[in-house]
Amino acid sequence: MSYQVNEKGYYGDFGGAYIPEMLYPNVEELRTQYLDIMNDPSFKEEFDQLLKDYVGRPSPLYFAKRLSEKHNTKVYLKREDLNHTGAHKVNNTIGQILVAKKLGKNRIIAETGAGQHGVATATVCALMGIQCVVYMGEIDIKRQAPNVARMKMLGAEVRPAKSGSKTLKDATNEAIRDWINNPVDTHYIIGSAIGPHPYPDMVTRFQSVISEEIKWQLKEKEGRENPDYVVACIGGGSNAAGTYYHFLDEPSVGIIAVEAAGKGVDSGESAATSQLGKEGIIHGCKTLLMQTADGQITEPYSISAGLDYPGVGPLHSHLYRTGRGEFYSVTDDDAMAAGLELSQLEGIIPAIETSHALAIFNDKKFKPEDVVVISLSGRGDKDLNTYIDYFRL
Ligand SMILES: *Cc1c(COP(=O)(O)O)cnc(C)c1O
């Protein structure tokens, strides 16, 4: 069984590039060049340097002593929350802005839902002095005012998507339209392990620095490179893909994916794609997707804005279908409780997305000698108001 993308851009049954004809030249340019660019020594040098000096990598692998005692197993936290901008997303935007430069592009577009990817994109555009346009649903602009302000402060232009439900998928449509109209000078930075091939593979490779570091860090701490389990939350699946990457072909490493069950998998208000999804096309790839009987995308729900996505990346659909990954879904309530628990046991306030991964201990019993590495994908500062309202702090 292969967990790598094949030449046609598929992971098993999932992936590919389902794009309008007019987008073909842009995607084809990227597809034919991304591996050569990423393997170029001068690219690697600049990428590694920025990850070190700008992002602050390597991120620590922290042995969570009190959390481990509580759950009677050995828990390590991979501290992506300590990255510049507070989450893993910047690993990808740094990589893609360097690819854009190598392709001779001088303008960046992106779409964002909660605004986190927009901020990570605006950040690297400021760093490189490149023009940045971020599409965002009009409703999301109202809901996520602090992130809109951050993007503006960083010099990006935030363009409202006013059609349809005025949320993420409408912003995506606007970004695609922009790219079709500006095929020569513009690169489109997609923010998760989704999109038409080669995006899922490219994003996964940029995020794979996470599992690359886990290997040597665990070797130092435990005398072995492979943990027994790696655990991550899944929105589109980029922090998860990066956390799993170097363990995909190591059968002794269990892969655990945690999705957002919202108010419950069967409540009609959830984002538990592996449980509820069927094969469909979203964002230019074939993957599991929450949809109605006649193929309309269902509006997802999660208390966490970053997991509020109706699909998952094609790698994850493949991991689910082949049984390589164990998939769990965690409700809003269980995630919030796990976020509070980490805060009070370890002094780390996690992003609510991450809190979903931390709730794994409700569903899965680990052995005392198991080494469990959890991706701490982001910090909770951005979510403080949601925590305040929920716990009446
Ligand atoms: C965006 C985000 C996620 C979800 O995105 P993935 O692509 O699934 O990783 C998870 N955690 C945090 C902190 C985020 O900002």
The ligand as an SDF file (V2000), in Angstrom:
LIG
                    3D

 15 15  0  0  0  0  0  0  0  0999 V2000
   -6.0870   25.9400   10.6960 C   0  0  0  0  0  0  0  0  0  0  0  0
   -5.8110   25.1820   11.9200 C   0  0  0  0  0  0  0  0  0  0  0  0
   -6.0850   23.7970   12.0090 C   0  0  0  0  0  0  0  0  0  0  0  0
   -6.7510   23.0310   10.9130 C   0  0  0  0  0  0  0  0  0  0  0  0
   -6.0710   23.0030    9.7060 O   0  0  0  0  0  0  0  0  0  0  0  0
   -5.3280   21.6910    9.1720 P   0  0  0  0  0  0  0  0  0  0  0  0
   -5.0000   22.0210    7.7780 O   0  0  0  0  0  0  0  0  0  0  0  0
   -6.2970   20.5490    9.3060 O   0  0  0  0  0  0  0  0  0  0  0  0
   -4.1470   21.4860   10.0250 O   0  0  0  0  0  0  0  0  0  0  0  0
   -5.7330   23.1320   13.1620 C   0  0  0  0  0  0  0  0  0  0  0  0
   -5.1700   23.7740   14.2060 N   0  0  0  0  0  0  0  0  0  0  0  0
   -4.9100   25.0920   14.1630 C   0  0  0  0  0  0  0  0  0  0  0  0
   -4.2850   25.7490   15.3490 C   0  0  0  0  0  0  0  0  0  0  0  0
   -5.2230   25.8440   13.0290 C   0  0  0  0  0  0  0  0  0  0  0  0
   -4.9660   27.1660   13.0070 O   0  0  0  0  0  0  0  0  0  0  0  0
  1  2  1  0
  2  3  1  0
  2 14  2  0
  3  4  1  0
  3 10  2  0
  4  5  1  0
  5  6  1  0
  6  7  2  0
  6  8  1  0
  6  9  1  0
 10 11  1  0
 11 12  2  0
 12 13  1  0
 12 14  1  0
 14 15  1  0
M  END
$$$$
